[in-house]
Amino acid sequence: MSTPSRSSRRGAVRLSGSLGAAALDCPRRARALAVRAGRALAPERGDVPGWVLVTLMTAGLVVALWTVAGPALVNIFTSAMNKVTGAI
């Protein structure tokens, strides 16, 4: 096996030096990315009460409609089942 030349050893030192700098820069980049992501998602947090309100209003409408139309829906379902099973 041959020994590496001086120029190839210098290149390896330069490469390891730049990799070392990139490795040290990685936490900074990750932190900056986390800060940007937090800023991008921050406006979404204020919309949670709106979604809760929409969900509660939808549930209220379902209960109100079921109270009014419940007996008619039961009659329609029972009639349809009787026709399908032939128990008229």
N, C-alpha and C positions, 0 to 999 in steps of 0.2 A: 504494500500500500504506500502511496506517496503522501507526503506531508503537504498540507495546504500552503499555498504561497502567501506572502505578506499581504498582497492586495485582496485576496479572497478572505483572509482573516480580518482585515480592516472592514470589508463589506459586511461580514458577519457581526462585527462589533457595532457598526452603524445600524444594521437591521435590528439587533437586539436592543439598541438604545431607542430606536423609534418605536419598537414594540413595547418597551417599558414605558415610554411616554404615553402611548395609546392606552396601556393598561391603567396608568394613573389617571388619565382623562375619562375613563369609562364611568366611574362613580359620579363625576360632575355631569356627564351627559345624561345619565340615568336620573339624577336629581332634577335636571332641567326638564327632562321629558315628563317626570311626575308632576312638576309644577304646572307645565302647560296643560297636561291632562286634567289636573284639578281645576284650572281656570276654565277649561272648555266645558266641564261637567257642572260647574257651580250654578249656572242659571237653571239647570234641570231640577235642582233640589227644591226650589221654591214652588214647583208645580205639583208637588205631592198633595197638598190640601185640595187642590182642584180635582185631582183624580179620585180622592176619597169622597168628595162631594158628588161627583158624577156616579160613582159606584153606589152610594147610599140612595141617591135619587132614583136610579134604575131599580134598585131593590124595592123601594117604596112604590114605584109604578107597577111592578109585577104583583106586589101584594094587593094593591088597590084593584087592578084588573082581575085578579084571581077571585077577590071577594065579590065583585059585581058579576063576573061571567062564570064563576065556578059551577053553579048548578046547571047552567046551559051546556057547558063543556062536558060535564059528567053524563048528561042525557044524550048528547051527541055520541060520545064514546060508547056508552052502553048500547045504544041503538045500532051502531056500526058493528059492534062485536056480536050482537044477537043475529044480525043479518049474515055475518060471515060464518058463524057456527050453525046457523039454521034453527035457532031456538026462538022463532017468532011465535 
